[in-house]
């Protein structure tokens, strides 16, 4: 998609969709809006990760080497680290069953 529309347009569009998803998360009072926000967030991350990965590879002078490995491995490592951190907080945190974000009850 970024090859046809341009990297900058896709990245800016993904950031806009991501901001809309954040707004939906804030406004969600039910499961339907939560699912809609999560779907928008997934679309934004999918579009942005591809376009940003290609943009990073194109910015590298030698056009090879470590950039493809980093752009494919870092998101997976980040997801694993987040899952590990969340489970450690639930297991050893001071109040694992309280809400993490402030908002209406």
The first five atom37 places (N, CA, C, CB, O) and aatype in JSON, in Angstrom:
{
  "aatype": [20, 20, 20, 20, 20, 20, 20, 20, 20, 20, 20, 20, 20, 20, 20, 20, 20, 20, 20, 20, 20, 20, 20, 20, 20, 20, 20, 20, 20, 20, 20, 20, 20, 20, 20, 20, 20, 20, 20, 20, 20, 20, 20, 20, 20, 20, 20, 20, 20, 20, 20, 20, 20, 20, 20, 20, 20, 20, 20, 20, 20, 20, 20, 20, 20, 20, 20, 20, 20, 20, 20, 20, 20, 20, 20, 20, 20, 20, 20, 20, 20, 20, 20, 20, 20, 20, 20, 20, 20, 20, 20, 20, 20, 20, 20, 20, 20, 20, 20, 20, 20, 20, 20, 20, 20],
  "atom_mask": [
    [1, 1, 1, 1, 1],
    [1, 1, 1, 1, 1],
    [1, 1, 1, 1, 1],
    [1, 1, 1, 1, 1],
    [1, 1, 1, 1, 1],
    [1, 1, 1, 1, 1],
    [1, 1, 1, 1, 1],
    [1, 1, 1, 1, 1],
    [1, 1, 1, 1, 1],
    [1, 1, 1, 1, 1],
    [1, 1, 1, 1, 1],
    [1, 1, 1, 1, 1],
    [1, 1, 1, 1, 1],
    [1, 1, 1, 1, 1],
    [1, 1, 1, 1, 1],
    [1, 1, 1, 1, 1],
    [1, 1, 1, 1, 1],
    [1, 1, 1, 1, 1],
    [1, 1, 1, 1, 1],
    [1, 1, 1, 1, 1],
    [1, 1, 1, 1, 1],
    [1, 1, 1, 1, 1],
    [1, 1, 1, 1, 1],
    [1, 1, 1, 1, 1],
    [1, 1, 1, 1, 1],
    [1, 1, 1, 1, 1],
    [1, 1, 1, 1, 1],
    [1, 1, 1, 1, 1],
    [1, 1, 1, 1, 1],
    [1, 1, 1, 1, 1],
    [1, 1, 1, 1, 1],
    [1, 1, 1, 1, 1],
    [1, 1, 1, 1, 1],
    [1, 1, 1, 1, 1],
    [1, 1, 1, 1, 1],
    [1, 1, 1, 1, 1],
    [1, 1, 1, 1, 1],
    [1, 1, 1, 1, 1],
    [1, 1, 1, 1, 1],
    [1, 1, 1, 1, 1],
    [1, 1, 1, 1, 1],
    [1, 1, 1, 1, 1],
    [1, 1, 1, 1, 1],
    [1, 1, 1, 1, 1],
    [1, 1, 1, 1, 1],
    [1, 1, 1, 1, 1],
    [1, 1, 1, 1, 1],
    [1, 1, 1, 1, 1],
    [1, 1, 1, 1, 1],
    [1, 1, 1, 1, 1],
    [1, 1, 1, 1, 1],
    [1, 1, 1, 1, 1],
    [1, 1, 1, 1, 1],
    [1, 1, 1, 1, 1],
    [1, 1, 1, 1, 1],
    [1, 1, 1, 1, 1],
    [1, 1, 1, 1, 1],
    [1, 1, 1, 1, 1],
    [1, 1, 1, 1, 1],
    [1, 1, 1, 1, 1],
    [1, 1, 1, 1, 1],
    [1, 1, 1, 1, 1],
    [1, 1, 1, 1, 1],
    [1, 1, 1, 1, 1],
    [1, 1, 1, 1, 1],
    [1, 1, 1, 1, 1],
    [1, 1, 1, 1, 1],
    [1, 1, 1, 1, 1],
    [1, 1, 1, 1, 1],
    [1, 1, 1, 1, 1],
    [1, 1, 1, 1, 1],
    [1, 1, 1, 1, 1],
    [1, 1, 1, 1, 1],
    [1, 1, 1, 1, 1],
    [1, 1, 1, 1, 1],
    [1, 1, 1, 1, 1],
    [1, 1, 1, 1, 1],
    [1, 1, 1, 1, 1],
    [1, 1, 1, 1, 1],
    [1, 1, 1, 1, 1],
    [1, 1, 1, 1, 1],
    [1, 1, 1, 1, 1],
    [1, 1, 1, 1, 1],
    [1, 1, 1, 1, 1],
    [1, 1, 1, 1, 1],
    [1, 1, 1, 1, 1],
    [1, 1, 1, 1, 1],
    [1, 1, 1, 1, 1],
    [1, 1, 1, 1, 1],
    [1, 1, 1, 1, 1],
    [1, 1, 1, 1, 1],
    [1, 1, 1, 1, 1],
    [1, 1, 1, 1, 1],
    [1, 1, 1, 1, 1],
    [1, 1, 1, 1, 1],
    [1, 1, 1, 1, 1],
    [1, 1, 1, 1, 1],
    [1, 1, 1, 1, 1],
    [1, 1, 1, 1, 1],
    [1, 1, 1, 1, 1],
    [1, 1, 1, 1, 1],
    [1, 1, 1, 1, 1],
    [1, 1, 1, 1, 1],
    [1, 1, 1, 1, 1],
    [1, 1, 1, 1, 1]
  ],
  "atom_positions": [
    [[0.82, -1.18, 0.0], [0.0, 0.0, 0.0], [0.87, 1.26, 0.0], [-0.93, -0.01, 1.2], [0.56, 2.22, -0.69]],
    [[1.96, 1.25, 0.77], [2.8, 2.44, 0.83], [3.59, 2.64, -0.46], [3.75, 2.36, 2.01], [4.01, 3.75, -0.76]],
    [[3.78, 1.56, -1.23], [4.44, 1.71, -2.52], [3.56, 2.42, -3.52], [4.84, 0.35, -3.05], [4.06, 3.1, -4.42]],
    [[2.25, 2.27, -3.39], [1.3, 2.89, -4.31], [0.93, 4.31, -3.86], [0.05, 2.04, -4.43], [0.92, 5.24, -4.67]],
    [[0.61, 4.47, -2.58], [0.16, 5.76, -2.06], [1.3, 6.66, -1.59], [-0.79, 5.53, -0.91], [1.14, 7.88, -1.54]],
    [[2.41, 6.09, -1.26], [3.52, 6.86, -0.7], [3.67, 6.59, 0.79], [3.32, 8.35, -0.96], [2.68, 6.45, 1.51]],
    [[4.9, 6.53, 1.24], [5.17, 6.2, 2.64], [4.59, 7.24, 3.58], [6.68, 6.07, 2.86], [3.96, 6.9, 4.59]],
    [[4.79, 8.51, 3.26], [4.35, 9.58, 4.16], [2.83, 9.59, 4.31], [4.83, 10.94, 3.63], [2.33, 9.77, 5.42]],
    [[2.11, 9.4, 3.23], [0.65, 9.38, 3.31], [0.15, 8.22, 4.16], [0.04, 9.3, 1.91], [-0.76, 8.38, 4.97]],
    [[0.76, 7.06, 3.97], [0.33, 5.89, 4.74], [0.64, 6.07, 6.22], [1.0, 4.61, 4.21], [-0.18, 5.74, 7.07]],
    [[1.82, 6.58, 6.53], [2.2, 6.78, 7.94], [1.3, 7.83, 8.6], [3.69, 7.21, 8.03], [0.84, 7.63, 9.72]],
    [[1.04, 8.94, 7.9], [0.16, 9.97, 8.48], [-1.28, 9.45, 8.61], [0.18, 11.24, 7.6], [-1.95, 9.75, 9.6]],
    [[-1.73, 8.69, 7.65], [-3.06, 8.08, 7.75], [-3.15, 7.11, 8.92], [-3.42, 7.37, 6.46], [-4.15, 7.08, 9.63]],
    [[-2.1, 6.32, 9.1], [-2.09, 5.36, 10.21], [-2.08, 6.09, 11.55], [-0.87, 4.43, 10.11], [-2.73, 5.66, 12.49]],
    [[-1.35, 7.2, 11.64], [-1.34, 7.98, 12.88], [-2.72, 8.59, 13.14], [-0.28, 9.08, 12.81], [-3.15, 8.66, 14.3]],
    [[-3.4, 9.01, 12.1], [-4.74, 9.56, 12.26], [-5.73, 8.5, 12.74], [-5.23, 10.17, 10.95], [-6.52, 8.73, 13.65]],
    [[-5.66, 7.33, 12.12], [-6.53, 6.23, 12.53], [-6.21, 5.79, 13.96], [-6.39, 5.02, 11.56], [-7.12, 5.46, 14.73]],
    [[-4.94, 5.8, 14.32], [-4.55, 5.45, 15.68], [-5.09, 6.46, 16.7], [-3.03, 5.36, 15.78], [-5.52, 6.08, 17.78]],
    [[-5.06, 7.74, 16.34], [-5.62, 8.77, 17.23], [-7.13, 8.57, 17.39], [-5.32, 10.18, 16.68], [-7.66, 8.75, 18.49]],
    [[-7.81, 8.22, 16.31], [-9.25, 7.93, 16.39], [-9.51, 6.73, 17.29], [-9.84, 7.68, 14.99], [-10.46, 6.72, 18.07]],
    [[-8.66, 5.71, 17.18], [-8.81, 4.53, 18.04], [-8.61, 4.9, 19.5], [-7.81, 3.45, 17.62], [-9.32, 4.39, 20.37]],
    [[-7.66, 5.77, 19.78], [-7.46, 6.21, 21.17], [-8.68, 6.96, 21.68], [-6.21, 7.11, 21.27], [-9.08, 6.79, 22.83]],
    [[-9.28, 7.78, 20.82], [-10.5, 8.48, 21.21], [-11.64, 7.52, 21.49], [-10.91, 9.44, 20.12], [-12.4, 7.72, 22.44]],
    [[-11.76, 6.47, 20.68], [-12.78, 5.45, 20.92], [-12.53, 4.71, 22.22], [-12.84, 4.47, 19.76], [-13.46, 4.41, 22.97]],
    [[-11.27, 4.41, 22.5], [-10.95, 3.75, 23.77], [-11.38, 4.62, 24.95], [-9.45, 3.44, 23.86], [-11.91, 4.11, 25.94]],
    [[-11.14, 5.92, 24.85], [-11.52, 6.82, 25.94], [-13.03, 6.94, 26.08], [-10.93, 8.2, 25.7], [-13.54, 7.07, 27.2]],
    [[-13.76, 6.88, 24.97], [-15.21, 7.06, 25.0], [-15.97, 5.76, 25.21], [-15.67, 7.69, 23.72], [-17.18, 5.79, 25.4]],
    [[-15.28, 4.64, 25.18], [-15.96, 3.34, 25.24], [-16.59, 3.1, 26.6], [-14.98, 2.2, 24.91], [-15.94, 3.19, 27.64]],
    [[-17.89, 2.78, 26.56], [-18.61, 2.4, 27.77], [-19.2, 1.01, 27.64], [-19.7, 3.41, 28.09], [-19.96, 0.57, 28.5]],
    [[-18.85, 0.34, 26.56], [-19.37, -1.0, 26.34], [-18.43, -1.79, 25.46], [-20.75, -0.94, 25.7], [-17.43, -1.27, 24.95]],
    [[-18.75, -3.04, 25.3], [-17.88, -3.96, 24.59], [-17.81, -3.66, 23.09], [-18.34, -5.37, 24.8], [-16.78, -3.91, 22.46]],
    [[-18.89, -3.12, 22.52], [-18.92, -2.85, 21.08], [-17.89, -1.79, 20.71], [-20.33, -2.41, 20.64], [-17.14, -1.95, 19.75]],
    [[-17.86, -0.71, 21.47], [-16.87, 0.34, 21.18], [-15.45, -0.13, 21.46], [-17.18, 1.59, 22.0], [-14.51, 0.29, 20.78]],
    [[-15.28, -0.98, 22.45], [-13.94, -1.52, 22.71], [-13.45, -2.37, 21.53], [-13.94, -2.37, 23.99], [-12.29, -2.28, 21.13]],
    [[-14.34, -3.19, 20.97], [-13.96, -3.99, 19.81], [-13.69, -3.1, 18.59], [-15.06, -5.0, 19.48], [-12.76, -3.36, 17.83]],
    [[-14.49, -2.06, 18.42], [-14.27, -1.15, 17.3], [-12.93, -0.42, 17.45], [-15.42, -0.14, 17.2], [-12.18, -0.27, 16.49]],
    [[-12.64, 0.03, 18.67], [-11.37, 0.71, 18.91], [-10.19, -0.22, 18.69], [-11.32, 1.27, 20.34], [-9.18, 0.18, 18.12]],
    [[-10.33, -1.45, 19.12], [-9.24, -2.42, 18.93], [-9.03, -2.74, 17.46], [-9.52, -3.71, 19.72], [-7.9, -2.91, 17.01]],
    [[-10.13, -2.83, 16.71], [-10.02, -3.08, 15.27], [-9.31, -1.91, 14.57], [-11.41, -3.31, 14.65], [-8.44, -2.13, 13.74]],
    [[-9.7, -0.68, 14.92], [-9.03, 0.48, 14.34], [-7.55, 0.53, 14.71], [-9.72, 1.77, 14.79], [-6.71, 0.88, 13.89]],
    [[-7.26, 0.19, 15.94], [-5.87, 0.18, 16.38], [-5.06, -0.86, 15.6], [-5.78, -0.11, 17.89], [-3.92, -0.61, 15.22]],
    [[-5.65, -2.02, 15.38], [-4.96, -3.06, 14.61], [-4.71, -2.64, 13.18], [-5.77, -4.34, 14.63], [-3.64, -2.91, 12.63]],
    [[-5.68, -1.99, 12.56], [-5.5, -1.5, 11.19], [-4.39, -0.46, 11.15], [-6.82, -0.9, 10.65], [-3.54, -0.48, 10.25]],
    [[-4.38, 0.45, 12.12], [-3.36, 1.5, 12.15], [-1.97, 0.93, 12.35], [-3.68, 2.51, 13.26], [-1.02, 1.33, 11.68]],
    [[-1.85, -0.01, 13.27], [-0.53, -0.6, 13.53], [-0.05, -1.42, 12.33], [-0.57, -1.49, 14.8], [1.13, -1.39, 11.99]],
    [[-0.96, -2.14, 11.7], [-0.58, -2.92, 10.52], [-0.11, -2.05, 9.38], [-1.74, -3.76, 10.06], [0.89, -2.37, 8.73]],
    [[-0.81, -0.96, 9.14], [-0.41, -0.06, 8.06], [0.9, 0.66, 8.39], [-1.51, 0.97, 7.78], [1.78, 0.78, 7.54]],
    [[1.01, 1.12, 9.62], [2.2, 1.89, 10.0], [3.44, 1.01, 10.08], [1.98, 2.57, 11.34], [4.52, 1.45, 9.68]],
    [[3.32, -0.2, 10.58], [4.52, -1.02, 10.75], [5.14, -1.39, 9.41], [4.19, -2.3, 11.53], [6.36, -1.4, 9.27]],
    [[4.31, -1.68, 8.42], [4.86, -1.98, 7.1], [5.53, -0.77, 6.47], [3.77, -2.5, 6.18], [6.65, -0.87, 5.97]],
    [[4.84, 0.37, 6.49], [5.39, 1.58, 5.88], [6.62, 2.08, 6.62], [4.34, 2.67, 5.84], [7.59, 2.5, 5.99]],
    [[6.6, 2.02, 7.95], [7.77, 2.47, 8.72], [8.96, 1.54, 8.54], [7.42, 2.57, 10.2], [10.1, 2.0, 8.46]],
    [[8.69, 0.24, 8.46], [9.78, -0.71, 8.23], [10.48, -0.47, 6.9], [9.26, -2.13, 8.27], [11.7, -0.46, 6.82]],
    [[9.69, -0.27, 5.85], [10.27, 0.0, 4.53], [10.99, 1.34, 4.53], [9.17, -0.01, 3.45], [12.06, 1.46, 3.94]],
    [[10.42, 2.35, 5.19], [11.08, 3.65, 5.25], [12.43, 3.57, 5.96], [10.18, 4.67, 5.96], [13.39, 4.21, 5.54]],
    [[12.5, 2.78, 7.04], [13.77, 2.62, 7.75], [14.8, 1.91, 6.88], [13.57, 1.85, 9.05], [15.98, 2.27, 6.88]],
    [[14.36, 0.9, 6.16], [15.28, 0.17, 5.28], [15.79, 1.08, 4.16], [14.6, -1.08, 4.68], [16.97, 1.03, 3.8]],
    [[14.9, 1.91, 3.61], [15.31, 2.83, 2.55], [16.26, 3.91, 3.05], [14.1, 3.47, 1.92], [17.07, 4.42, 2.28]],
    [[16.17, 4.28, 4.32], [17.05, 5.32, 4.87], [18.45, 4.8, 5.15], [16.45, 5.89, 6.13], [19.39, 5.59, 5.27]],
    [[18.6, 3.49, 5.26], [19.92, 2.93, 5.56], [20.8, 3.04, 4.31], [19.8, 1.44, 6.02], [20.36, 2.69, 3.21]],
    [[22.03, 3.53, 4.47], [22.88, 3.76, 3.3], [23.19, 2.49, 2.49], [24.17, 4.38, 3.75], [23.13, 2.53, 1.26]],
    [[23.5, 1.4, 3.14], [23.9, 0.19, 2.42], [22.73, -0.63, 1.91], [24.74, -0.66, 3.29], [22.93, -1.56, 1.12]],
    [[21.51, -0.31, 2.33], [20.29, -1.02, 1.94], [20.37, -2.52, 2.2], [20.01, -0.79, 0.48], [20.08, -3.32, 1.32]],
    [[20.73, -2.88, 3.37], [20.78, -4.28, 3.73], [21.24, -4.37, 5.17], [21.7, -5.09, 2.78], [21.01, -3.47, 5.97]],
    [[21.89, -5.45, 5.46], [22.46, -5.58, 6.78], [21.45, -5.83, 7.87], [23.23, -4.38, 7.11], [20.65, -6.77, 7.78]],
    [[21.47, -5.01, 8.88], [20.72, -5.24, 10.1], [19.29, -4.7, 10.07], [21.45, -4.63, 11.23], [18.46, -5.14, 10.86]],
    [[18.98, -3.77, 9.19], [17.66, -3.13, 9.2], [16.5, -4.11, 9.02], [17.6, -2.08, 8.11], [15.54, -4.01, 9.78]],
    [[16.52, -5.03, 8.07], [15.39, -5.95, 7.95], [15.21, -6.84, 9.17], [15.58, -6.82, 6.73], [14.09, -7.16, 9.55]],
    [[16.3, -7.24, 9.78], [16.22, -8.08, 10.97], [15.6, -7.3, 12.13], [17.61, -8.61, 11.37], [14.74, -7.81, 12.84]],
    [[16.05, -6.06, 12.31], [15.55, -5.25, 13.41], [14.06, -4.93, 13.22], [16.35, -3.95, 13.52], [13.29, -5.03, 14.18]],
    [[13.65, -4.56, 12.01], [12.26, -4.19, 11.79], [11.31, -5.38, 11.91], [12.1, -3.54, 10.43], [10.12, -5.19, 12.14]],
    [[11.81, -6.58, 11.76], [10.93, -7.74, 11.93], [11.01, -8.33, 13.33], [11.27, -8.81, 10.9], [10.04, -8.92, 13.8]],
    [[12.14, -8.2, 14.01], [12.31, -8.84, 15.31], [11.87, -7.96, 16.48], [13.74, -9.22, 15.5], [11.36, -8.48, 17.48]],
    [[12.04, -6.66, 16.39], [11.75, -5.79, 17.53], [10.28, -5.79, 17.93], [12.19, -4.38, 17.21], [9.99, -5.83, 19.12]],
    [[9.31, -5.73, 16.99], [7.91, -5.8, 17.44], [7.58, -7.08, 18.2], [6.99, -5.68, 16.26], [6.84, -7.05, 19.18]],
    [[8.12, -8.2, 17.76], [7.89, -9.46, 18.46], [8.52, -9.45, 19.84], [8.43, -10.63, 17.64], [7.91, -9.89, 20.81]],
    [[9.72, -8.95, 19.94], [10.38, -8.85, 21.25], [9.63, -7.9, 22.17], [11.83, -8.38, 21.08], [9.53, -8.16, 23.37]],
    [[9.11, -6.8, 21.62], [8.34, -5.86, 22.43], [7.06, -6.48, 22.96], [8.01, -4.63, 21.62], [6.7, -6.26, 24.12]],
    [[6.36, -7.25, 22.13], [5.15, -7.92, 22.59], [5.45, -8.94, 23.68], [4.45, -8.61, 21.41], [4.72, -9.05, 24.66]],
    [[6.54, -9.66, 23.51], [6.93, -10.63, 24.54], [7.31, -9.95, 25.85], [8.1, -11.47, 24.05], [6.93, -10.42, 26.92]],
    [[8.04, -8.85, 25.76], [8.43, -8.13, 26.97], [7.21, -7.53, 27.67], [9.44, -7.03, 26.63], [7.15, -7.51, 28.9]],
    [[6.24, -7.04, 26.9], [5.03, -6.49, 27.5], [4.22, -7.57, 28.2], [4.17, -5.8, 26.43], [3.7, -7.34, 29.3]],
    [[4.1, -8.74, 27.59], [3.37, -9.83, 28.23], [4.07, -10.28, 29.5], [3.23, -11.02, 27.26], [3.42, -10.55, 30.51]],
    [[5.4, -10.37, 29.46], [6.16, -10.76, 30.64], [6.02, -9.72, 31.75], [7.64, -10.95, 30.27], [5.85, -10.07, 32.92]],
    [[6.1, -8.44, 31.39], [5.96, -7.38, 32.39], [4.56, -7.35, 33.0], [6.27, -6.04, 31.77], [4.42, -7.15, 34.21]],
    [[3.53, -7.54, 32.17], [2.16, -7.53, 32.68], [1.92, -8.71, 33.62], [1.15, -7.57, 31.53], [1.29, -8.55, 34.67]],
    [[2.42, -9.88, 33.24], [2.22, -11.03, 34.13], [3.0, -10.89, 35.42], [2.61, -12.32, 33.43], [2.55, -11.35, 36.47]],
    [[4.17, -10.26, 35.37], [4.92, -10.02, 36.6], [4.18, -9.03, 37.51], [6.34, -9.49, 36.28], [4.16, -9.2, 38.73]],
    [[3.58, -8.0, 36.91], [2.81, -7.05, 37.71], [1.58, -7.7, 38.33], [2.39, -5.87, 36.85], [1.23, -7.41, 39.48]],
    [[0.91, -8.58, 37.61], [-0.26, -9.25, 38.16], [0.15, -10.18, 39.3], [-1.0, -10.04, 37.07], [-0.53, -10.26, 40.32]],
    [[1.26, -10.86, 39.13], [1.71, -11.81, 40.14], [2.28, -11.12, 41.38], [2.75, -12.74, 39.55], [1.97, -11.51, 42.5]],
    [[3.1, -10.1, 41.17], [3.85, -9.52, 42.28], [3.47, -8.07, 42.6], [5.31, -9.6, 41.99], [4.02, -7.49, 43.54]],
    [[2.58, -7.47, 41.84], [2.21, -6.07, 42.05], [1.38, -5.88, 43.32], [1.44, -5.55, 40.86], [0.86, -6.85, 43.87]],
    [[1.26, -4.64, 43.78], [0.55, -4.38, 45.04], [-0.97, -4.55, 44.93], [0.86, -2.97, 45.5], [-1.61, -4.92, 45.92]],
    [[-1.56, -4.29, 43.78], [-3.01, -4.39, 43.63], [-3.35, -4.94, 42.24], [-3.7, -3.0, 43.85], [-3.76, -4.18, 41.36]],
    [[-3.17, -6.23, 42.02], [-3.3, -6.76, 40.66], [-4.71, -6.75, 40.1], [-2.8, -8.14, 40.63], [-4.87, -6.85, 38.88]],
    [[-5.74, -6.63, 40.93], [-7.1, -6.69, 40.42], [-7.78, -5.34, 40.31], [-7.91, -7.58, 41.3], [-8.99, -5.28, 40.06]],
    [[-7.04, -4.26, 40.5], [-7.6, -2.92, 40.33], [-7.32, -2.44, 38.92], [-7.01, -1.92, 41.38], [-6.4, -2.92, 38.26]],
    [[-8.13, -1.5, 38.45], [-7.98, -0.99, 37.1], [-6.66, -0.26, 36.96], [-9.14, -0.08, 36.74], [-6.21, 0.42, 37.88]],
    [[-6.04, -0.4, 35.8], [-4.77, 0.26, 35.55], [-4.95, 1.71, 35.13], [-4.0, -0.49, 34.48], [-4.08, 2.54, 35.38]],
    [[-6.06, 2.03, 34.49], [-6.28, 3.38, 33.99], [-7.4, 4.03, 34.79], [-6.6, 3.37, 32.47], [-8.33, 3.37, 35.26]],
    [[-7.29, 5.34, 34.92], [-8.35, 6.07, 35.61], [-9.52, 6.26, 34.67], [-7.83, 7.44, 36.14], [-9.33, 6.48, 33.47]],
    [[-10.68, 6.19, 35.18], [-11.86, 6.36, 34.36], [-13.1, 6.05, 35.16], [-11.79, 5.48, 33.12], [-13.02, 5.74, 36.35]],
    [[-14.25, 6.14, 34.53], [-15.49, 5.86, 35.24], [-15.57, 4.4, 35.68], [-16.69, 6.2, 34.38], [-15.07, 3.52, 34.98]],
    [[-16.18, 4.13, 36.81], [-16.25, 2.74, 37.31], [-17.14, 1.85, 36.46], [-16.75, 2.71, 38.73], [-17.29, 0.67, 36.75]]
  ]
}
